[in-house]
Amino acid sequence: MATTLELTRPIRAMGHPTTSNLHLPVYALIAAFAVANLLYLLVACPLDLAPDEAHYWDWSRRLDWSYYSKGPLVAWLIRGSCALLGDTMPAVRLPAVLCNALLLVAVHRLTVQTFRSDRLALAAVALGLSIPPLAAPAVLMTIDGPFLCCWAWACVFAQRRAWAAAGLVAAVGVLAKYTMLLFPVCVGLYLLTDHRRRGLLLRPGYWVLCGLTALGLVPIVAWNAANDWVSVRHVVTLAGADEGSGFDPLALPHYLGSQFGLLIGYWFLAWVAAICHFRPWRRGNPRTAFLWWASVPVFAVFLLAAVKSKGQANWPAAAYVSGAVLAVAWVVRQVSDPDPRHRRLACFFLAVAVPLGVVMTLAARFPGLVRPLYADLAPAPTAGRPVPIRKLDLTSRMHGWRSLATVVDELREQARTEDGEEPVLAGMTWTIPGELAFYCRGHPTAYTFGPALADRHSQYDLWRPNPIANAQVFRGRTFVYVGDITPEVQQAFDRVDPPVEVVASDGGTPVADWRVRVLRGFRGFPNGKRGAGY
């Protein structure tokens, strides 16, 4: 069995891990990154809110104990920030910057606790800035920012056996993302598989962790009990466990490919190598074993789920928090290898991966720098496919919403002048109302026709009144509508005006397009048609 000294000897070759004090440079680096992110949001960010961000902001205007697809933490954080700074883009994203800074501090603490090396901890934080799953949430306010922050700090406290602190942090994490419920399972597996610590399962500490984590479910369960358990059905559908789901032969390759791409190839392979190298039954080091068990089961759960559902690339993101610490430790081991050939090869790949990660991060934050390249690679725009670049440029979904809102506001004013009352705003899918509500003048309420058009359900279907469930409230009203005209929409109105085409461009390259129409005389949708997808 390898001892701790044998395990970390190549890593400690970096310097004097137990005596050098590098805490100040680490915290200075984290603070500098946070300040750079704040300045980016305040003065240089070209990205409008993503549909998810706008959706969560709309949630924050109606604070509740939970919501259709997620717990309430993301809405609570956004509302707290906007209450202080106003309903602006930087205010919506400020909590993401703060959560990312706390995440990096936790990565530092986790590395120091595990390897007793300040230099390795500095390397983990510095290299972490080039790992997309750790750097991307820094300026986008999705559920992943607060969730990963909570997961990281729960790891820090649980590794110290500060069970109550770990449980409280995990309870907060449950309010961000249901995946947090896997944390006590990971800790339990860690204790169960180590005969020296198995006895801790019979002591109160671990069960305090479990009980406190479960407290995070209380508001979510109470809300779901009053709302027909919609979140449960939503999660079941996403996981492919509903009654009509079958085996998808492409789902598993899609899942693995998405993880490979998310971690720019190199870091995914480094994570796999680290998982193999630090496997608990080989090394017998309880500190690295804890990180292993906090990573692998999460990845495995979503790997199994991928057999029936392709899912989304960010689903196993928690696996890469403790996994990143192990991966960096493995990389440092390679660049310190006594064999000069191995050392040169490891240094070469690291020298490629780190700049590539930085370039990809910059390209995502300033997409205008690379859009000419995307435009050259994409087919030429056509009438039927006006924005082919969207297949290549993932940031295009965060572009053009302000331009759309300007046109919608003009049509609102025209309709208000003609009808003498404010028109109703609506979108074809759930992704549109939040954007209209955020960017249109006065932050108006907006709705979706999605359930009547076979789109998935969303929080908008639960708020009352809405045009699908409460047609009588809106009967006879004029709507300004963003989306296509389907037979259902045509039958729901007395008159449909010609469309106004909105094409948002960047440097002459079309990146987003919408069709906006004024719809007059709302009748209600035929037979109260409702979508069935969750």
SELUMDREN-959779 format. One record per residue (C-alpha): chain; z, x, y. Coordinates in steps of 0.02 Angstrom, whole numbers, plus 50000, padded with zeros to 5 digits. Layout:
SELUMDREN-959779
chaine = A, w = Z, u = X, v = Y
...
END
This chain:
SELUMDREN-959779
chaine = A, w = 50000, u = 50000, v = 50000
chaine = A, w = 49953, u = 50069, v = 50171
chaine = A, w = 50091, u = 50098, v = 50295
chaine = A, w = 50083, u = 50052, v = 50479
chaine = A, w = 50058, u = 50236, v = 50522
chaine = A, w = 49911, u = 50251, v = 50402
chaine = A, w = 49835, u = 50092, v = 50467
chaine = A, w = 49841, u = 50140, v = 50650
chaine = A, w = 49819, u = 50328, v = 50642
chaine = A, w = 49636, u = 50328, v = 50699
chaine = A, w = 49678, u = 50204, v = 50835
chaine = A, w = 49822, u = 50307, v = 50902
chaine = A, w = 49706, u = 50454, v = 50920
chaine = A, w = 49654, u = 50372, v = 51083
chaine = A, w = 49813, u = 50436, v = 51167
chaine = A, w = 50000, u = 50412, v = 51165
chaine = A, w = 50019, u = 50229, v = 51124
chaine = A, w = 50206, u = 50216, v = 51126
chaine = A, w = 50237, u = 50317, v = 51284
chaine = A, w = 50089, u = 50290, v = 51401
chaine = A, w = 50116, u = 50146, v = 51521
chaine = A, w = 49951, u = 50063, v = 51550
chaine = A, w = 50018, u = 49890, v = 51589
chaine = A, w = 49980, u = 49905, v = 51775
chaine = A, w = 49795, u = 49950, v = 51751
chaine = A, w = 49775, u = 49807, v = 51626
chaine = A, w = 49852, u = 49679, v = 51743
chaine = A, w = 49752, u = 49750, v = 51888
chaine = A, w = 49593, u = 49728, v = 51786
chaine = A, w = 49639, u = 49548, v = 51742
chaine = A, w = 49682, u = 49509, v = 51923
chaine = A, w = 49520, u = 49587, v = 51984
chaine = A, w = 49420, u = 49484, v = 51860
chaine = A, w = 49509, u = 49325, v = 51916
chaine = A, w = 49478, u = 49364, v = 52100
chaine = A, w = 49295, u = 49401, v = 52063
chaine = A, w = 49281, u = 49233, v = 51975
chaine = A, w = 49361, u = 49144, v = 52123
chaine = A, w = 49244, u = 49228, v = 52247
chaine = A, w = 49097, u = 49183, v = 52135
chaine = A, w = 49146, u = 48999, v = 52138
chaine = A, w = 49180, u = 48998, v = 52325
chaine = A, w = 49030, u = 49091, v = 52392
chaine = A, w = 48900, u = 49134, v = 52259
chaine = A, w = 48895, u = 49004, v = 52120
chaine = A, w = 48721, u = 48925, v = 52102
chaine = A, w = 48775, u = 48812, v = 51958
chaine = A, w = 48813, u = 48628, v = 51983
chaine = A, w = 48946, u = 48551, v = 51873
chaine = A, w = 48891, u = 48536, v = 51693
chaine = A, w = 48885, u = 48356, v = 51627
chaine = A, w = 49046, u = 48387, v = 51529
chaine = A, w = 49135, u = 48453, v = 51684
chaine = A, w = 49079, u = 48305, v = 51789
chaine = A, w = 49132, u = 48188, v = 51648
chaine = A, w = 49306, u = 48264, v = 51643
chaine = A, w = 49318, u = 48256, v = 51834
chaine = A, w = 49277, u = 48070, v = 51822
chaine = A, w = 49418, u = 48054, v = 51694
chaine = A, w = 49535, u = 48136, v = 51819
chaine = A, w = 49506, u = 47993, v = 51941
chaine = A, w = 49587, u = 47876, v = 51814
chaine = A, w = 49731, u = 47974, v = 51742
chaine = A, w = 49785, u = 47916, v = 51571
chaine = A, w = 49881, u = 47973, v = 51416
chaine = A, w = 49719, u = 48014, v = 51325
chaine = A, w = 49533, u = 47983, v = 51329
chaine = A, w = 49391, u = 47934, v = 51215
chaine = A, w = 49346, u = 48105, v = 51144
chaine = A, w = 49484, u = 48222, v = 51203
chaine = A, w = 49666, u = 48232, v = 51250
chaine = A, w = 49718, u = 48217, v = 51432
chaine = A, w = 49755, u = 48398, v = 51481
chaine = A, w = 49583, u = 48438, v = 51553
chaine = A, w = 49590, u = 48284, v = 51665
chaine = A, w = 49768, u = 48320, v = 51720
chaine = A, w = 49726, u = 48499, v = 51767
chaine = A, w = 49571, u = 48448, v = 51865
chaine = A, w = 49664, u = 48312, v = 51958
chaine = A, w = 49805, u = 48432, v = 52004
chaine = A, w = 49681, u = 48557, v = 52073
chaine = A, w = 49577, u = 48427, v = 52167
chaine = A, w = 49734, u = 48348, v = 52239
chaine = A, w = 49770, u = 48515, v = 52322
chaine = A, w = 49594, u = 48571, v = 52368
chaine = A, w = 49488, u = 48413, v = 52372
chaine = A, w = 49352, u = 48351, v = 52255
chaine = A, w = 49242, u = 48505, v = 52264
chaine = A, w = 49158, u = 48614, v = 52134
chaine = A, w = 49277, u = 48762, v = 52157
chaine = A, w = 49427, u = 48647, v = 52143
chaine = A, w = 49363, u = 48572, v = 51980
chaine = A, w = 49339, u = 48746, v = 51906
chaine = A, w = 49494, u = 48831, v = 51976
chaine = A, w = 49602, u = 48789, v = 51822
chaine = A, w = 49472, u = 48877, v = 51713
chaine = A, w = 49495, u = 49038, v = 51813
chaine = A, w = 49684, u = 49029, v = 51797
chaine = A, w = 49681, u = 48987, v = 51611
chaine = A, w = 49562, u = 49132, v = 51577
chaine = A, w = 49677, u = 49254, v = 51667
chaine = A, w = 49824, u = 49193, v = 51563
chaine = A, w = 49717, u = 49208, v = 51406
chaine = A, w = 49679, u = 49390, v = 51444
chaine = A, w = 49864, u = 49427, v = 51474
chaine = A, w = 49902, u = 49349, v = 51304
chaine = A, w = 49767, u = 49456, v = 51221
chaine = A, w = 49849, u = 49609, v = 51297
chaine = A, w = 50022, u = 49559, v = 51236
chaine = A, w = 49956, u = 49516, v = 51063
chaine = A, w = 49872, u = 49686, v = 51047
chaine = A, w = 50028, u = 49780, v = 51103
chaine = A, w = 50138, u = 49682, v = 50984
chaine = A, w = 50021, u = 49713, v = 50838
chaine = A, w = 49969, u = 49894, v = 50860
chaine = A, w = 50102, u = 49964, v = 50977
chaine = A, w = 49963, u = 50043, v = 51079
chaine = A, w = 49942, u = 50020, v = 51266
chaine = A, w = 49773, u = 50106, v = 51260
chaine = A, w = 49708, u = 49990, v = 51126
chaine = A, w = 49774, u = 49842, v = 51225
chaine = A, w = 49677, u = 49903, v = 51378
chaine = A, w = 49522, u = 49920, v = 51269
chaine = A, w = 49546, u = 49744, v = 51201
chaine = A, w = 49553, u = 49669, v = 51375
chaine = A, w = 49410, u = 49773, v = 51445
chaine = A, w = 49296, u = 49742, v = 51297
chaine = A, w = 49349, u = 49560, v = 51294
chaine = A, w = 49263, u = 49537, v = 51461
chaine = A, w = 49098, u = 49570, v = 51372
chaine = A, w = 49133, u = 49448, v = 51228
chaine = A, w = 49054, u = 49280, v = 51276
chaine = A, w = 49185, u = 49162, v = 51199
chaine = A, w = 49322, u = 49249, v = 51299
chaine = A, w = 49226, u = 49275, v = 51462
chaine = A, w = 49122, u = 49115, v = 51475
chaine = A, w = 49267, u = 48991, v = 51497
chaine = A, w = 49322, u = 49087, v = 51652
chaine = A, w = 49213, u = 48986, v = 51771
chaine = A, w = 49174, u = 48825, v = 51675
chaine = A, w = 49306, u = 48690, v = 51667
chaine = A, w = 49288, u = 48626, v = 51490
chaine = A, w = 49426, u = 48597, v = 51363
chaine = A, w = 49403, u = 48772, v = 51291
chaine = A, w = 49484, u = 48863, v = 51438
chaine = A, w = 49657, u = 48782, v = 51426
chaine = A, w = 49645, u = 48766, v = 51237
chaine = A, w = 49610, u = 48951, v = 51205
chaine = A, w = 49746, u = 48999, v = 51328
chaine = A, w = 49871, u = 48893, v = 51232
chaine = A, w = 49812, u = 48960, v = 51064
chaine = A, w = 49831, u = 49140, v = 51122
chaine = A, w = 50007, u = 49115, v = 51191
chaine = A, w = 50059, u = 49018, v = 51036
chaine = A, w = 50005, u = 49171, v = 50936
chaine = A, w = 50107, u = 49286, v = 51049
chaine = A, w = 50265, u = 49182, v = 51030
chaine = A, w = 50244, u = 49145, v = 50844
chaine = A, w = 50218, u = 49328, v = 50803
chaine = A, w = 50385, u = 49362, v = 50889
chaine = A, w = 50461, u = 49215, v = 50792
chaine = A, w = 50499, u = 49129, v = 50956
chaine = A, w = 50467, u = 48965, v = 50866
chaine = A, w = 50520, u = 48844, v = 51001
chaine = A, w = 50412, u = 48928, v = 51134
chaine = A, w = 50264, u = 48933, v = 51014
chaine = A, w = 50288, u = 48749, v = 50973
chaine = A, w = 50295, u = 48696, v = 51156
chaine = A, w = 50137, u = 48793, v = 51197
chaine = A, w = 50051, u = 48721, v = 51043
chaine = A, w = 50100, u = 48545, v = 51097
chaine = A, w = 50015, u = 48574, v = 51264
chaine = A, w = 49864, u = 48643, v = 51170
chaine = A, w = 49850, u = 48483, v = 51068
chaine = A, w = 49831, u = 48389, v = 51232
chaine = A, w = 49679, u = 48499, v = 51266
chaine = A, w = 49594, u = 48502, v = 51095
chaine = A, w = 49639, u = 48431, v = 50926
chaine = A, w = 49597, u = 48597, v = 50843
chaine = A, w = 49769, u = 48656, v = 50901
chaine = A, w = 49840, u = 48560, v = 50753
chaine = A, w = 49773, u = 48699, v = 50642
chaine = A, w = 49894, u = 48824, v = 50719
chaine = A, w = 50049, u = 48775, v = 50618
chaine = A, w = 49939, u = 48774, v = 50463
chaine = A, w = 49882, u = 48952, v = 50498
chaine = A, w = 50061, u = 49010, v = 50526
chaine = A, w = 50117, u = 48920, v = 50369
chaine = A, w = 49983, u = 49007, v = 50265
chaine = A, w = 50036, u = 49174, v = 50338
chaine = A, w = 50217, u = 49145, v = 50286
chaine = A, w = 50172, u = 49071, v = 50117
chaine = A, w = 50062, u = 49217, v = 50064
chaine = A, w = 50188, u = 49352, v = 50110
chaine = A, w = 50331, u = 49359, v = 49985
chaine = A, w = 50439, u = 49450, v = 50112
chaine = A, w = 50425, u = 49307, v = 50237
chaine = A, w = 50406, u = 49159, v = 50121
chaine = A, w = 50590, u = 49120, v = 50144
chaine = A, w = 50558, u = 49078, v = 50326
chaine = A, w = 50477, u = 48917, v = 50266
chaine = A, w = 50650, u = 48861, v = 50211
chaine = A, w = 50727, u = 48896, v = 50381
chaine = A, w = 50723, u = 48785, v = 50535
chaine = A, w = 50614, u = 48897, v = 50644
chaine = A, w = 50444, u = 48861, v = 50568
chaine = A, w = 50480, u = 48675, v = 50559
chaine = A, w = 50532, u = 48676, v = 50741
chaine = A, w = 50359, u = 48744, v = 50776
chaine = A, w = 50279, u = 48604, v = 50674
chaine = A, w = 50385, u = 48468, v = 50753
chaine = A, w = 50356, u = 48523, v = 50931
chaine = A, w = 50168, u = 48541, v = 50899
chaine = A, w = 50166, u = 48363, v = 50834
chaine = A, w = 50244, u = 48304, v = 50997
chaine = A, w = 50078, u = 48340, v = 51079
chaine = A, w = 50005, u = 48200, v = 50975
chaine = A, w = 50125, u = 48067, v = 51039
chaine = A, w = 50030, u = 48016, v = 51197
chaine = A, w = 49863, u = 48032, v = 51106
chaine = A, w = 49919, u = 47922, v = 50960
chaine = A, w = 49998, u = 47794, v = 51076
chaine = A, w = 49838, u = 47783, v = 51179
chaine = A, w = 49729, u = 47769, v = 51024
chaine = A, w = 49837, u = 47633, v = 50950
chaine = A, w = 49800, u = 47532, v = 51107
chaine = A, w = 49614, u = 47574, v = 51103
chaine = A, w = 49557, u = 47536, v = 50926
chaine = A, w = 49578, u = 47718, v = 50868
chaine = A, w = 49416, u = 47768, v = 50952
chaine = A, w = 49459, u = 47954, v = 50957
chaine = A, w = 49489, u = 47956, v = 50770
chaine = A, w = 49322, u = 47874, v = 50736
chaine = A, w = 49236, u = 47992, v = 50857
chaine = A, w = 49306, u = 48147, v = 50770
chaine = A, w = 49263, u = 48077, v = 50597
chaine = A, w = 49084, u = 48049, v = 50653
chaine = A, w = 49068, u = 48223, v = 50730
chaine = A, w = 49135, u = 48302, v = 50571
chaine = A, w = 49004, u = 48211, v = 50468
chaine = A, w = 49139, u = 48122, v = 50367
chaine = A, w = 49082, u = 47945, v = 50408
chaine = A, w = 49007, u = 47840, v = 50272
chaine = A, w = 48824, u = 47874, v = 50304
chaine = A, w = 48833, u = 48063, v = 50316
chaine = A, w = 48760, u = 48170, v = 50179
chaine = A, w = 48733, u = 48353, v = 50143
chaine = A, w = 48622, u = 48442, v = 50269
chaine = A, w = 48543, u = 48599, v = 50193
chaine = A, w = 48509, u = 48670, v = 50367
chaine = A, w = 48685, u = 48642, v = 50433
chaine = A, w = 48765, u = 48798, v = 50359
chaine = A, w = 48629, u = 48921, v = 50418
chaine = A, w = 48634, u = 48835, v = 50587
chaine = A, w = 48822, u = 48859, v = 50597
chaine = A, w = 48817, u = 49043, v = 50549
chaine = A, w = 48669, u = 49075, v = 50662
chaine = A, w = 48756, u = 48993, v = 50809
chaine = A, w = 48909, u = 49102, v = 50783
chaine = A, w = 48802, u = 49258, v = 50769
chaine = A, w = 48715, u = 49213, v = 50932
chaine = A, w = 48875, u = 49162, v = 51021
chaine = A, w = 48949, u = 49335, v = 50987
chaine = A, w = 48785, u = 49425, v = 51028
chaine = A, w = 48770, u = 49483, v = 50847
chaine = A, w = 48872, u = 49641, v = 50865
chaine = A, w = 49041, u = 49560, v = 50893
chaine = A, w = 49013, u = 49436, v = 50752
chaine = A, w = 48977, u = 49580, v = 50632
chaine = A, w = 49127, u = 49675, v = 50703
chaine = A, w = 49236, u = 49522, v = 50673
chaine = A, w = 49173, u = 49506, v = 50494
chaine = A, w = 49204, u = 49692, v = 50464
chaine = A, w = 49378, u = 49680, v = 50540
chaine = A, w = 49420, u = 49528, v = 50433
chaine = A, w = 49370, u = 49627, v = 50279
chaine = A, w = 49459, u = 49786, v = 50334
chaine = A, w = 49623, u = 49704, v = 50386
chaine = A, w = 49634, u = 49580, v = 50241
chaine = A, w = 49819, u = 49555, v = 50209
chaine = A, w = 49819, u = 49585, v = 50020
chaine = A, w = 49747, u = 49759, v = 50050
chaine = A, w = 49840, u = 49820, v = 50202
chaine = A, w = 50010, u = 49739, v = 50185
chaine = A, w = 50043, u = 49753, v = 50372
chaine = A, w = 50130, u = 49591, v = 50428
chaine = A, w = 50073, u = 49607, v = 50608
chaine = A, w = 49887, u = 49621, v = 50568
chaine = A, w = 49909, u = 49492, v = 50430
chaine = A, w = 49970, u = 49368, v = 50560
chaine = A, w = 49813, u = 49394, v = 50665
chaine = A, w = 49706, u = 49377, v = 50509
chaine = A, w = 49784, u = 49211, v = 50461
chaine = A, w = 49770, u = 49149, v = 50641
chaine = A, w = 49582, u = 49179, v = 50632
chaine = A, w = 49505, u = 49157, v = 50461
chaine = A, w = 49569, u = 48981, v = 50416
chaine = A, w = 49500, u = 48912, v = 50580
chaine = A, w = 49329, u = 48984, v = 50545
chaine = A, w = 49338, u = 48922, v = 50365
chaine = A, w = 49380, u = 48743, v = 50416
chaine = A, w = 49227, u = 48729, v = 50526
chaine = A, w = 49121, u = 48821, v = 50397
chaine = A, w = 49165, u = 48683, v = 50272
chaine = A, w = 49132, u = 48550, v = 50403
chaine = A, w = 48962, u = 48629, v = 50436
chaine = A, w = 48905, u = 48579, v = 50262
chaine = A, w = 48888, u = 48401, v = 50327
chaine = A, w = 48877, u = 48424, v = 50515
chaine = A, w = 48790, u = 48560, v = 50616
chaine = A, w = 48925, u = 48542, v = 50747
chaine = A, w = 48933, u = 48646, v = 50905
chaine = A, w = 48945, u = 48833, v = 50926
chaine = A, w = 49113, u = 48827, v = 51016
chaine = A, w = 49205, u = 48734, v = 50878
chaine = A, w = 49283, u = 48888, v = 50794
chaine = A, w = 49316, u = 48978, v = 50959
chaine = A, w = 49503, u = 48993, v = 50921
chaine = A, w = 49460, u = 49104, v = 50773
chaine = A, w = 49400, u = 49237, v = 50895
chaine = A, w = 49561, u = 49251, v = 50996
chaine = A, w = 49664, u = 49346, v = 50868
chaine = A, w = 49500, u = 49394, v = 50785
chaine = A, w = 49445, u = 49486, v = 50942
chaine = A, w = 49601, u = 49594, v = 50936
chaine = A, w = 49563, u = 49642, v = 50756
chaine = A, w = 49379, u = 49669, v = 50797
chaine = A, w = 49418, u = 49786, v = 50942
chaine = A, w = 49541, u = 49881, v = 50833
chaine = A, w = 49407, u = 49901, v = 50701
chaine = A, w = 49279, u = 49959, v = 50831
chaine = A, w = 49401, u = 50087, v = 50902
chaine = A, w = 49431, u = 50148, v = 50725
chaine = A, w = 49243, u = 50175, v = 50704
chaine = A, w = 49219, u = 50269, v = 50867
chaine = A, w = 49366, u = 50381, v = 50817
chaine = A, w = 49299, u = 50416, v = 50643
chaine = A, w = 49316, u = 50600, v = 50591
chaine = A, w = 49137, u = 50599, v = 50529
chaine = A, w = 49029, u = 50637, v = 50682
chaine = A, w = 48881, u = 50541, v = 50610
chaine = A, w = 48985, u = 50382, v = 50593
chaine = A, w = 49060, u = 50411, v = 50764
chaine = A, w = 48891, u = 50432, v = 50848
chaine = A, w = 48821, u = 50276, v = 50763
chaine = A, w = 48973, u = 50172, v = 50812
chaine = A, w = 48965, u = 50235, v = 50992
chaine = A, w = 48780, u = 50193, v = 51000
chaine = A, w = 48802, u = 50012, v = 50946
chaine = A, w = 48952, u = 49990, v = 51060
chaine = A, w = 48854, u = 50064, v = 51205
chaine = A, w = 48718, u = 49934, v = 51173
chaine = A, w = 48831, u = 49784, v = 51142
chaine = A, w = 48944, u = 49800, v = 51294
chaine = A, w = 48805, u = 49810, v = 51426
chaine = A, w = 48713, u = 49672, v = 51334
chaine = A, w = 48866, u = 49560, v = 51343
chaine = A, w = 48887, u = 49598, v = 51528
chaine = A, w = 48702, u = 49566, v = 51563
chaine = A, w = 48708, u = 49401, v = 51469
chaine = A, w = 48862, u = 49348, v = 51567
chaine = A, w = 48779, u = 49392, v = 51732
chaine = A, w = 48619, u = 49304, v = 51680
chaine = A, w = 48717, u = 49147, v = 51639
chaine = A, w = 48806, u = 49153, v = 51808
chaine = A, w = 48650, u = 49196, v = 51908
chaine = A, w = 48509, u = 49116, v = 51807
chaine = A, w = 48385, u = 49138, v = 51948
chaine = A, w = 48377, u = 49322, v = 51902
chaine = A, w = 48303, u = 49285, v = 51731
chaine = A, w = 48212, u = 49121, v = 51757
chaine = A, w = 48046, u = 49209, v = 51795
chaine = A, w = 48057, u = 49285, v = 51621
chaine = A, w = 48096, u = 49116, v = 51544
chaine = A, w = 47951, u = 49040, v = 51640
chaine = A, w = 47832, u = 49172, v = 51569
chaine = A, w = 47892, u = 49138, v = 51392
chaine = A, w = 47891, u = 48948, v = 51404
chaine = A, w = 47733, u = 48842, v = 51392
chaine = A, w = 47655, u = 48783, v = 51553
chaine = A, w = 47727, u = 48620, v = 51621
chaine = A, w = 47628, u = 48463, v = 51581
chaine = A, w = 47642, u = 48281, v = 51630
chaine = A, w = 47725, u = 48241, v = 51465
chaine = A, w = 47834, u = 48396, v = 51467
chaine = A, w = 47871, u = 48441, v = 51647
chaine = A, w = 48017, u = 48560, v = 51615
chaine = A, w = 47979, u = 48662, v = 51457
chaine = A, w = 48096, u = 48800, v = 51519
chaine = A, w = 48247, u = 48694, v = 51467
chaine = A, w = 48220, u = 48748, v = 51286
chaine = A, w = 48256, u = 48928, v = 51336
chaine = A, w = 48370, u = 48915, v = 51487
chaine = A, w = 48535, u = 48835, v = 51436
chaine = A, w = 48598, u = 48840, v = 51616
chaine = A, w = 48462, u = 48719, v = 51672
chaine = A, w = 48579, u = 48574, v = 51630
chaine = A, w = 48685, u = 48635, v = 51777
chaine = A, w = 48543, u = 48634, v = 51901
chaine = A, w = 48470, u = 48499, v = 52011
chaine = A, w = 48610, u = 48371, v = 52013
chaine = A, w = 48631, u = 48386, v = 52201
chaine = A, w = 48445, u = 48356, v = 52224
chaine = A, w = 48455, u = 48203, v = 52114
chaine = A, w = 48605, u = 48138, v = 52211
chaine = A, w = 48510, u = 48156, v = 52375
chaine = A, w = 48370, u = 48044, v = 52312
chaine = A, w = 48493, u = 47919, v = 52238
chaine = A, w = 48585, u = 47910, v = 52405
chaine = A, w = 48421, u = 47873, v = 52495
chaine = A, w = 48384, u = 47731, v = 52374
chaine = A, w = 48562, u = 47668, v = 52390
chaine = A, w = 48539, u = 47657, v = 52579
chaine = A, w = 48374, u = 47564, v = 52562
chaine = A, w = 48446, u = 47440, v = 52438
chaine = A, w = 48601, u = 47416, v = 52546
chaine = A, w = 48491, u = 47377, v = 52697
chaine = A, w = 48384, u = 47253, v = 52600
chaine = A, w = 48522, u = 47164, v = 52503
chaine = A, w = 48668, u = 47179, v = 52621
chaine = A, w = 48782, u = 47248, v = 52485
chaine = A, w = 48812, u = 47412, v = 52396
chaine = A, w = 48703, u = 47435, v = 52241
chaine = A, w = 48778, u = 47484, v = 52075
chaine = A, w = 48742, u = 47658, v = 52005
chaine = A, w = 48700, u = 47682, v = 51821
chaine = A, w = 48625, u = 47810, v = 51704
chaine = A, w = 48534, u = 47800, v = 51539
chaine = A, w = 48661, u = 47911, v = 51448
chaine = A, w = 48845, u = 47958, v = 51463
chaine = A, w = 48801, u = 48126, v = 51542
chaine = A, w = 48737, u = 48050, v = 51705
chaine = A, w = 48875, u = 47941, v = 51783
chaine = A, w = 48996, u = 48085, v = 51812
chaine = A, w = 48863, u = 48186, v = 51902
chaine = A, w = 48813, u = 48039, v = 52012
chaine = A, w = 48995, u = 48000, v = 52050
chaine = A, w = 49031, u = 48180, v = 52098
chaine = A, w = 48877, u = 48223, v = 52201
chaine = A, w = 48832, u = 48058, v = 52283
chaine = A, w = 48907, u = 48017, v = 52453
chaine = A, w = 49079, u = 47941, v = 52443
chaine = A, w = 49103, u = 47981, v = 52258
chaine = A, w = 49052, u = 47804, v = 52202
chaine = A, w = 49090, u = 47730, v = 52032
chaine = A, w = 48943, u = 47747, v = 51912
chaine = A, w = 48909, u = 47671, v = 51742
chaine = A, w = 48803, u = 47703, v = 51588
chaine = A, w = 48683, u = 47589, v = 51492
chaine = A, w = 48699, u = 47706, v = 51343
chaine = A, w = 48783, u = 47587, v = 51218
chaine = A, w = 48644, u = 47460, v = 51246
chaine = A, w = 48512, u = 47596, v = 51218
chaine = A, w = 48582, u = 47670, v = 51055
chaine = A, w = 48665, u = 47816, v = 51144
chaine = A, w = 48835, u = 47876, v = 51083
chaine = A, w = 48992, u = 47794, v = 51148
chaine = A, w = 49098, u = 47874, v = 51285
chaine = A, w = 49247, u = 47843, v = 51396
chaine = A, w = 49137, u = 47737, v = 51510
chaine = A, w = 49130, u = 47602, v = 51375
chaine = A, w = 49320, u = 47583, v = 51380
chaine = A, w = 49340, u = 47564, v = 51567
chaine = A, w = 49329, u = 47387, v = 51632
chaine = A, w = 49232, u = 47309, v = 51705
chaine = A, w = 49067, u = 47386, v = 51649
chaine = A, w = 48891, u = 47311, v = 51641
chaine = A, w = 48885, u = 47308, v = 51450
chaine = A, w = 49051, u = 47225, v = 51411
chaine = A, w = 49069, u = 47124, v = 51572
chaine = A, w = 48894, u = 47070, v = 51619
chaine = A, w = 48957, u = 46918, v = 51716
chaine = A, w = 49042, u = 47032, v = 51844
chaine = A, w = 48876, u = 47117, v = 51885
chaine = A, w = 48756, u = 46971, v = 51865
chaine = A, w = 48626, u = 46963, v = 52004
chaine = A, w = 48670, u = 47137, v = 52070
chaine = A, w = 48547, u = 47274, v = 52116
chaine = A, w = 48562, u = 47439, v = 52022
chaine = A, w = 48501, u = 47614, v = 52062
chaine = A, w = 48464, u = 47681, v = 51889
chaine = A, w = 48428, u = 47857, v = 51824
chaine = A, w = 48331, u = 47860, v = 51661
chaine = A, w = 48188, u = 47784, v = 51564
chaine = A, w = 48142, u = 47601, v = 51560
chaine = A, w = 48160, u = 47534, v = 51384
chaine = A, w = 48125, u = 47354, v = 51330
chaine = A, w = 48312, u = 47320, v = 51336
chaine = A, w = 48324, u = 47377, v = 51517
chaine = A, w = 48166, u = 47282, v = 51563
chaine = A, w = 48238, u = 47120, v = 51494
chaine = A, w = 48406, u = 47146, v = 51578
chaine = A, w = 48334, u = 47133, v = 51756
chaine = A, w = 48226, u = 47013, v = 51854
chaine = A, w = 48127, u = 47154, v = 51933
chaine = A, w = 48101, u = 47340, v = 51902
chaine = A, w = 48035, u = 47441, v = 52049
chaine = A, w = 47916, u = 47589, v = 52022
chaine = A, w = 48001, u = 47753, v = 51981
chaine = A, w = 48039, u = 47894, v = 52100
chaine = A, w = 48010, u = 48059, v = 52012
chaine = A, w = 48140, u = 48193, v = 52049
chaine = A, w = 48094, u = 48369, v = 51997
chaine = A, w = 48218, u = 48508, v = 52034
chaine = A, w = 48142, u = 48681, v = 52046
chaine = A, w = 48209, u = 48857, v = 52064
chaine = A, w = 48091, u = 48984, v = 52138
chaine = A, w = 47944, u = 48870, v = 52101
chaine = A, w = 47995, u = 48845, v = 51918
chaine = A, w = 48037, u = 48664, v = 51870
chaine = A, w = 48207, u = 48662, v = 51782
chaine = A, w = 48257, u = 48478, v = 51781
chaine = A, w = 48176, u = 48309, v = 51807
chaine = A, w = 48231, u = 48129, v = 51817
chaine = A, w = 48157, u = 47959, v = 51853
chaine = A, w = 48255, u = 47850, v = 51973
chaine = A, w = 48222, u = 47664, v = 51995
chaine = A, w = 48293, u = 47517, v = 52089
chaine = A, w = 48326, u = 47374, v = 51969
chaine = A, w = 48352, u = 47202, v = 52044
chaine = A, w = 48435, u = 47045, v = 51980
chaine = A, w = 48544, u = 47099, v = 51834
chaine = A, w = 48549, u = 46971, v = 51693
chaine = A, w = 48647, u = 47062, v = 51559
chaine = A, w = 48580, u = 47148, v = 51405
chaine = A, w = 48499, u = 47042, v = 51269
chaine = A, w = 48628, u = 46969, v = 51150
chaine = A, w = 48760, u = 47083, v = 51223
chaine = A, w = 48681, u = 47226, v = 51128
chaine = A, w = 48801, u = 47370, v = 51095
chaine = A, w = 48771, u = 47540, v = 51021
chaine = A, w = 48863, u = 47585, v = 50862
chaine = A, w = 48869, u = 47775, v = 50872
chaine = A, w = 49031, u = 47865, v = 50907
END
